[in-house]
Structure formats: structure tokens, C-alpha cells
Amino acid sequence: MDLGSLLYLGVTFGLFVIFVLIVMRTYSRKRKDEGEIAKYRMLDDD
């Protein structure tokens, strides 16, 4: 494999890791509870 192929694989793997981290953060239990609080607060204002 040449340098270009290794760089391409490295960037692809790096983007995949970032995507996995975003999904884990978005769907974590703590974040979900915080998001639900804001939804119910908006409903209470109406």
C-alpha cells in the first residue's frame, strides 16, 4: 500500500470513530433525559 492509500484509510477510520462518538453521545441515557426536559418545558409554556 502506498502513502495515499494509508492516508485515505486513516481519514476514513477517523471519520467513522467521530461518527460513533456522536451517536454514543446523542443516545446516552443522560443526554436523553436532558432532551426530554426541554420538550416538556416547551409543552408547559403553551
Backbone as a ProteinNet text record, in pm:
[ID]
protein_1_A
[PRIMARY]
MDLGSLLYLGVTFGLFVIFVLIVMRTYSRKRKDEGEIAKYRMLDDD
[TERTIARY]
85.1	0	88.5	49.1	128.1	74.8	139.8	106.6	-34.8	-78.2	-212.5	-321.1	-300	-397.6	-404.6	-289.5	-287.5	-353.3	-328.3	-390.5	-541.8	-587.3	-730.4	-795.6	-732.1	-786	-785.9	-682.4	-675	-784.8	-808.3	-913.1	-1050.2	-1071.9	-1199.5	-1224.2	-1124.3	-1137.8	-1161.1	-1091.5	-1109.7	-1250.9	-1306.1	-1443.5	-1543.3	-1516.5	-1603.4	-1601.5	-1484.4	-1473.1	-1549.7	-1537.4	-1610.5	-1760.8	-1806.4	-1947.6	-1996.4	-1919.4	-1958.1	-1965.7	-1872.3	-1874.4	-1997.1	-2034.1	-2152.9	-2278.1	-2288.4	-2405.4	-2411.8	-2299.2	-2297.7	-2338.5	-2290.5	-2325.2	-2472.2	-2524.2	-2662.4	-2760.2	-2731	-2824.8	-2792.3	-2703.2	-2674.9	-2794.6	-2810.8	-2926	-2930.4	-2816.6	-2813	-2857.6	-2807.6	-2845.7	-2992.6	-3043.5	-3184.3	-3273.2	-3239.4	-3317.9	-3314.3	-3197.5	-3187.6	-3270.7	-3274.8	-3353.1	-3502.3	-3545.5	-3687	-3733	-3648	-3684.6	-3719.5	-3639.3	-3665.7	-3797.7	-3827.9	-3953.4	-4072.8	-4069.8	-4182.7	-4192.3	-4080.6	-4082.8	-4154	-4129.4	-4197.3	-4346.1	-4383.5	-4525.7	-4595.4	-4525	-4583.8	-4608.4	-4525.9	-4542.9	-4671.1	-4719.7	-4841	-4963.8
-118.8	0	123.5	219.2	342.1	441.6	554.7	655.6	709.5	728.1	779.2	685.7	555.9	458.1	456.3	462.2	464.2	590.2	702.5	827.6	820.6	766.6	752	662.9	549.6	460.3	527	602.2	670.9	774.8	852.8	954.9	888.5	781.7	710.7	652.7	589.3	532.2	642.3	754	866.2	922.2	936.7	986.2	886.4	757.4	656	663.6	683.3	695	817.4	929	1050.1	1025.6	957.5	926.1	840.5	739.1	652.1	731.7	821.5	903.5	994.1	1052.7	1137.9	1056.4	936.7	851.6	811	774.3	735.4	851.4	971.2	1087.8	1124	1113.4	1150.5	1056.4	927.6	829.8	782.1	851	811	844	771.8	787.5	928.4	981.5	1114.3	1221.3	1216.1	1314.7	1303.7	1183	1162.9	1228.1	1211.9	1272.3	1424.8	1482	1627.4	1678.4	1604.9	1645.1	1639.1	1540.8	1528.3	1642.8	1690.8	1801.5	1925.7	1955.2	2073.1	2058.4	1938.9	1916.6	1943.1	1889.9	1908.4	2053.3	2122.7	2263.1	2346	2314.9	2386.1	2356.8	2233.8	2199.6	2269.6	2288	2356.9	2504.3	2565.2	2706.7	2734.1	2636.1	2656.7	2657.4
0	0	0	-77.6	-81.5	21.7	30	130.5	111.7	-10.6	-36.8	13.7	-5.7	41.7	193.7	257.5	403.6	458.3	395	437.6	420.7	308.7	283.8	389.1	419.8	522.1	659.8	689	817.6	833	729.3	734.2	744.7	668	673	811.1	867.7	1001.3	1104.9	1092	1184	1179.2	1059.5	1046.6	1105.1	1088.1	1146.3	1298.8	1356.9	1503	1551.8	1482	1519.8	1512.2	1406.4	1392	1508.4	1546.7	1657.6	1787.5	1810.5	1931.4	1935	1821.2	1814.9	1844.9	1788.1	1813	1959.7	2017.7	2158.8	2248.3	2217.1	2297.6	2281.2	2159.8	2134	2202.9	2199.8	2252.8	2393.5	2463.9	2601.5	2690.2	2796.2	2886.4	2945.7	2987.6	3049.1	2950.1	2827.5	2725.8	2689.9	2685.2	2651.4	2756.5	2883	2990.2	2981.9	2950.2	2937.5	2820.5	2711.8	2595.6	2622.4	2698.8	2731.8	2820.9	2909.7	2998.4	2916.5	2816.9	2734.1	2658.3	2611.2	2537.4	2627.9	2749.6	2839.8	2887.4	2897.2	2935.6	2827.2	2701.3	2591.9	2594.5	2622.9	2629.8	2745.5	2856	2972.1	2943.2	2857	2824.4	2748.2	2675.3	2593.7	2674.1
[MASK]
++++++++++++++++++++++++++++++++++++++++++++++

